[in-house]
């Protein structure tokens, strides 16, 4: 079983042509066609623009010169 996702154009007489990859063998195949009812070229509704988040900022000065953020220094022997 192979799944192929593509965009197809449906003509006025409701026909569609599909170009398959070369590894699909000629002959009859069971095909399932799923059509999204919303056309691809339909313009989506625009989202309401919202301002950037305003998080509080706190200043605690410079980090200590001897501060180590190594895992071995942060966690104990049990990894916690």
C-alpha distances in whole Angstrom, upper triangle without the diagonal:
4,7,10,13,16,20,21,24,25,28,31,30,27,24,22,20,17,17,14,14,15,12,10,12,15,15,14,10,10,10,11,14,16,19,21,25,27,27,26,30,31,34,33,36,38,39,42,43,45,47,46,47,50,50,54,55,57,59,60,61,60,58,61,61,60,57,54,51,49,47,50,53,51,50,51,51,48,46,47
4,7,10,13,17,18,21,22,26,29,28,25,23,19,18,15,14,11,11,13,10,9,12,14,15,14,11,11,10,11,13,14,17,19,23,24,24,23,27,28,31,30,34,35,36,40,41,42,45,44,45,48,48,52,53,55,57,58,59,58,56,59,59,58,55,53,49,48,46,49,51,50,49,51,50,48,46,47
4,7,10,13,15,19,20,23,27,26,23,21,18,17,13,14,11,11,14,12,11,14,17,17,16,13,12,10,10,11,11,14,16,20,21,21,19,23,25,27,26,30,32,32,36,37,39,41,40,41,45,45,49,50,52,54,56,57,56,54,57,57,57,54,51,48,47,45,48,50,48,47,50,50,47,45,46
4,6,10,12,15,17,20,24,24,21,18,15,14,10,11,9,9,13,12,11,14,16,17,17,14,13,11,11,10,11,13,15,18,19,18,17,20,22,25,25,28,30,31,34,36,38,40,39,41,44,45,48,49,52,54,56,57,56,54,57,57,57,54,52,48,47,46,49,51,49,49,51,51,49,46,47
4,7,10,13,15,19,22,23,19,18,14,14,11,12,11,12,15,15,14,18,19,20,20,17,16,13,12,10,10,11,12,15,16,15,13,17,19,21,21,24,26,27,31,32,34,37,36,37,41,42,46,47,50,51,53,54,54,52,55,56,56,53,50,47,46,45,48,50,48,48,51,51,49,46,46
4,6,10,13,16,19,20,17,16,12,12,9,10,10,12,16,16,15,19,20,21,20,18,18,14,13,11,11,11,12,15,15,13,11,14,17,19,20,23,25,26,30,31,34,36,36,38,42,43,46,47,50,52,54,55,54,54,56,57,57,54,52,49,48,47,50,52,50,50,53,53,51,48,49
4,7,10,13,16,18,15,14,11,11,9,11,13,15,18,20,18,22,22,23,22,20,20,16,15,12,11,10,10,13,12,10,8,11,13,16,17,21,23,25,29,30,33,35,35,37,41,42,46,47,51,53,55,56,55,55,58,58,59,56,54,50,50,49,53,54,52,52,55,56,54,51,51
4,6,10,13,14,11,10,7,8,7,10,12,15,18,20,18,21,21,21,21,19,19,15,14,11,11,10,11,13,13,10,9,12,14,18,19,23,25,27,31,33,35,38,39,41,44,46,50,51,54,56,58,59,59,58,61,62,62,59,58,54,54,53,56,58,56,56,59,59,57,54,55
4,6,10,11,9,8,6,8,9,12,15,18,21,23,21,23,23,23,23,21,21,18,17,14,14,11,12,13,13,10,10,11,14,17,19,23,25,28,31,33,36,39,40,42,46,47,51,53,56,58,60,61,61,61,64,64,65,62,60,57,57,56,59,61,59,59,62,63,61,57,58
4,7,8,6,6,5,8,11,14,17,20,23,25,22,24,23,23,22,21,21,17,16,13,13,11,12,12,13,10,12,13,15,18,20,24,26,29,33,35,38,41,42,44,48,50,53,55,58,60,63,64,64,63,67,67,68,65,63,60,60,59,62,64,61,61,64,65,63,60,60
4,5,5,5,7,9,13,16,19,22,25,27,25,26,24,25,24,23,23,20,20,16,17,14,16,15,16,13,14,15,17,20,23,26,29,32,35,37,40,43,44,47,50,52,56,58,61,63,66,67,67,66,70,70,71,68,66,63,63,62,66,67,65,65,68,69,66,63,64
4,5,7,10,13,16,19,22,26,28,30,28,29,27,27,26,26,25,22,22,19,19,16,17,16,17,14,16,16,18,21,24,26,29,32,36,38,41,44,46,48,52,54,58,59,63,65,68,69,69,69,72,73,74,71,69,66,66,65,68,70,68,68,71,71,69,66,66
4,6,9,12,16,19,22,25,28,30,27,28,26,25,24,24,23,21,21,18,19,16,18,17,19,17,19,19,21,24,27,29,32,35,39,41,44,47,49,51,55,57,60,62,66,68,70,72,71,71,74,75,76,73,71,67,68,66,70,72,69,69,72,72,70,67,67
4,7,10,13,17,19,23,26,27,24,26,24,23,21,21,20,18,17,14,15,13,15,14,16,14,16,17,19,22,24,27,30,33,36,39,42,45,46,48,52,54,58,59,63,65,68,69,69,68,72,72,73,70,68,64,64,63,67,68,66,66,68,69,67,64,64
4,7,10,14,16,20,22,24,21,22,20,20,19,18,18,16,16,13,15,13,16,16,17,15,17,18,20,24,26,29,32,34,38,40,43,46,47,49,53,55,58,60,63,65,68,69,69,68,71,72,72,69,67,64,64,62,66,68,65,65,68,68,66,63,63
4,7,10,13,16,19,21,18,20,18,18,17,17,17,14,14,11,13,12,15,15,17,14,15,17,19,23,24,28,30,33,37,38,41,44,45,47,51,52,56,58,61,63,65,66,66,65,68,69,69,66,64,60,60,59,62,64,62,62,65,65,63,60,60
4,7,10,13,16,18,15,17,15,16,16,16,16,14,15,13,15,14,17,18,19,17,17,19,21,25,26,30,32,35,38,40,43,46,46,48,52,53,57,58,61,63,65,66,66,65,68,68,68,65,63,60,60,59,62,64,62,62,64,65,63,60,60
4,6,10,12,14,12,14,13,15,15,14,15,12,13,11,14,14,16,18,20,17,17,19,22,25,26,30,32,34,38,39,42,45,45,47,50,51,55,56,59,61,63,64,63,62,65,65,66,63,60,57,57,55,59,61,59,58,61,61,59,56,57
4,7,9,12,10,13,12,14,15,14,16,14,16,14,17,17,19,22,22,20,19,21,24,27,28,32,34,36,39,40,43,46,45,47,51,52,56,56,59,61,63,64,62,62,64,64,64,62,59,56,55,54,57,60,58,58,60,60,59,56,57
4,6,8,7,10,10,12,13,12,14,12,14,14,16,17,20,23,24,22,20,23,26,29,30,33,35,37,40,42,44,46,46,47,51,52,55,56,59,61,62,63,62,61,63,63,63,60,58,55,54,53,55,58,56,56,58,58,56,53,55
4,6,6,9,11,14,15,14,16,15,17,17,19,20,22,25,26,24,22,25,28,30,31,35,36,38,41,42,44,46,46,47,51,51,55,55,58,59,61,62,60,59,61,61,61,58,56,53,52,50,53,56,54,54,56,56,54,51,53
4,6,8,10,13,15,15,17,17,19,20,22,24,26,29,30,28,26,29,32,34,35,39,40,41,45,46,48,50,49,51,54,55,58,58,61,62,64,64,63,61,64,63,63,60,58,55,53,52,55,58,56,56,58,58,56,53,55
4,6,9,12,14,13,16,16,18,19,22,24,26,29,30,29,27,30,33,35,36,39,41,42,46,46,48,50,49,51,54,54,58,58,61,62,63,64,62,61,63,62,62,59,57,53,52,51,53,56,55,54,56,55,54,51,53
4,7,9,11,9,12,12,15,16,19,21,24,27,29,27,26,29,32,34,35,38,40,41,45,46,48,51,50,51,55,55,58,59,62,63,65,65,64,62,65,65,64,61,59,55,54,53,55,58,57,56,58,57,55,53,54
4,6,9,9,12,13,17,18,22,24,27,30,31,30,29,32,35,37,38,42,44,45,49,50,52,54,54,55,58,59,62,63,65,67,68,69,68,66,68,68,68,65,62,59,57,56,58,61,60,59,61,60,58,56,57
4,7,9,12,13,17,18,22,24,27,30,31,30,29,32,35,38,39,42,44,46,50,51,53,56,55,57,60,61,64,65,68,69,71,72,70,69,71,71,71,68,65,62,61,59,62,64,63,62,64,64,62,59,61
4,6,10,12,16,17,21,23,27,29,31,30,30,33,35,39,39,43,45,47,51,52,54,57,57,58,62,62,66,67,69,71,73,74,72,71,73,73,73,70,67,64,63,61,63,66,65,64,66,65,63,60,62
4,7,9,13,15,19,21,25,27,29,29,29,32,34,37,38,41,44,45,49,51,53,56,55,57,60,61,65,66,68,70,72,73,72,70,73,73,73,70,67,63,62,60,63,66,64,63,65,64,62,60,61
4,6,10,12,16,19,22,25,27,27,27,30,32,35,35,39,41,42,46,48,50,53,52,53,57,58,61,62,65,67,68,70,69,67,70,70,69,66,64,60,59,57,60,62,61,59,61,61,58,56,57
4,7,10,13,17,20,22,25,25,26,29,30,33,34,37,39,40,44,46,48,51,51,51,55,56,59,61,63,65,67,68,67,66,68,69,68,65,63,59,58,56,59,61,59,58,60,59,57,55,56
4,6,10,13,16,19,21,21,22,25,27,30,30,33,36,37,41,42,45,47,47,48,52,53,56,58,61,63,64,66,65,63,66,67,66,63,61,57,56,54,57,60,57,56,59,58,56,53,54
4,7,10,13,16,18,19,20,23,24,27,27,30,33,34,37,40,42,45,44,45,49,50,53,55,58,60,62,63,63,61,64,65,65,61,59,55,55,53,56,58,56,55,57,57,54,52,52
4,6,10,12,15,15,16,20,21,24,24,27,30,31,35,37,39,42,42,43,47,48,52,54,56,59,61,62,62,61,63,64,64,61,59,55,55,53,56,58,56,55,57,57,55,52,53
4,7,9,12,13,14,17,18,21,21,23,26,28,31,33,36,39,39,40,44,45,49,50,53,56,58,59,59,58,61,62,62,58,56,53,53,51,54,56,53,53,55,55,53,50,50
4,6,9,9,11,14,14,18,18,21,24,25,29,31,34,37,37,39,43,44,48,49,53,55,57,59,59,58,61,62,62,59,57,53,53,52,55,57,54,54,56,57,54,52,52
4,5,7,9,12,12,15,14,17,20,22,25,28,30,33,34,35,39,40,44,46,49,52,54,56,56,55,58,59,60,56,55,51,51,50,53,55,52,52,54,55,53,50,50
4,6,9,12,11,14,14,16,19,21,25,27,30,33,34,36,40,41,45,47,51,53,56,57,58,57,60,61,62,59,57,53,54,52,56,57,55,54,57,58,56,53,52
4,6,9,7,10,10,12,16,18,21,24,27,30,31,33,37,39,42,44,48,50,53,55,55,55,58,59,60,56,55,51,52,51,54,56,53,53,56,57,55,52,51
4,6,5,9,10,14,16,19,23,25,28,31,32,34,38,40,44,46,49,51,54,55,56,55,59,60,60,57,56,52,53,52,56,57,54,54,57,58,56,53,53
4,6,8,10,13,16,18,22,23,26,29,30,32,36,38,42,43,47,49,52,53,53,53,56,57,58,54,53,50,50,49,53,54,52,52,55,56,54,51,51
4,6,9,12,14,17,21,22,26,29,30,32,36,38,42,43,47,49,52,53,53,53,56,57,58,55,54,51,52,51,55,56,53,54,57,58,56,53,53
4,6,9,12,15,18,20,24,27,28,31,34,37,40,42,46,48,51,52,53,53,56,57,58,55,54,51,52,51,55,56,53,54,57,58,56,53,52
4,7,8,12,15,17,20,23,25,28,31,34,37,39,43,45,48,49,50,50,54,55,56,53,52,49,50,49,53,54,51,52,55,57,55,52,51
4,6,9,12,15,18,21,22,25,28,31,34,36,40,42,45,47,47,47,51,52,54,50,50,46,47,47,50,51,48,49,52,54,52,49,48
4,6,9,12,15,19,21,23,26,29,32,35,38,41,44,46,47,47,50,52,53,50,49,46,48,47,51,51,48,49,52,54,52,49,48
4,6,9,12,15,17,20,23,26,30,32,35,38,41,43,43,44,48,49,51,47,47,44,46,45,49,49,46,47,51,53,51,47,46
4,6,9,12,14,16,20,22,26,28,32,35,38,40,40,41,45,46,48,44,44,41,43,42,46,46,43,44,47,50,48,44,43
4,6,10,13,15,18,21,24,27,30,33,36,38,39,40,44,46,47,44,44,41,43,43,46,46,43,44,48,50,48,45,43
4,7,9,12,15,18,22,24,27,30,33,35,36,37,41,43,44,41,42,39,41,41,45,44,41,43,46,49,47,44,42
4,7,9,12,15,18,20,24,27,30,32,33,34,38,40,42,39,39,36,39,39,42,42,39,40,44,46,45,42,40
4,6,9,12,15,17,21,24,27,29,30,31,35,37,39,36,37,34,37,37,41,40,37,39,42,45,44,41,39
4,6,9,13,14,18,21,24,26,27,28,32,34,35,32,33,30,33,33,37,36,33,35,39,42,41,37,35
4,6,10,12,16,19,22,24,25,26,30,32,34,30,31,28,31,31,35,34,31,33,36,39,38,35,33
4,7,9,13,16,19,21,23,24,28,30,32,29,30,28,31,31,35,33,30,32,36,39,38,35,33
4,6,10,13,16,18,20,21,25,27,29,26,27,25,28,28,31,30,27,29,32,35,35,32,29
4,7,10,13,16,18,19,23,26,27,24,26,24,28,28,31,29,26,29,32,35,35,32,29
4,7,10,12,15,16,19,22,24,22,23,22,25,26,29,27,25,27,31,34,34,31,29
4,6,9,12,14,17,20,22,19,21,20,24,25,28,25,23,26,29,32,33,30,27
4,6,9,11,14,17,19,17,20,19,23,25,27,24,22,26,29,32,33,30,28
4,7,8,11,14,16,14,17,17,21,23,25,22,20,23,26,30,31,28,26
4,7,9,12,15,13,17,17,21,23,25,22,21,24,27,31,32,29,28
4,6,8,11,11,14,15,18,21,23,20,19,23,26,29,30,28,27
4,6,8,7,10,11,15,17,19,16,15,19,22,25,27,24,23
4,5,5,9,11,14,17,18,15,15,19,21,24,26,24,23
4,6,9,12,14,17,18,15,16,20,22,25,27,25,25
4,6,10,12,15,15,12,13,17,19,21,24,22,22
4,7,9,12,13,10,10,14,16,19,22,19,19
4,6,9,9,7,8,12,14,16,19,16,16
4,6,8,7,6,10,13,16,17,14,14
4,5,5,6,9,12,13,15,12,13
4,5,5,6,9,10,12,9,10
4,6,6,7,8,10,9,10
4,6,8,10,12,11,11
4,7,10,11,9,9
4,7,8,5,5
4,5,5,6
4,6,8
4,6
4
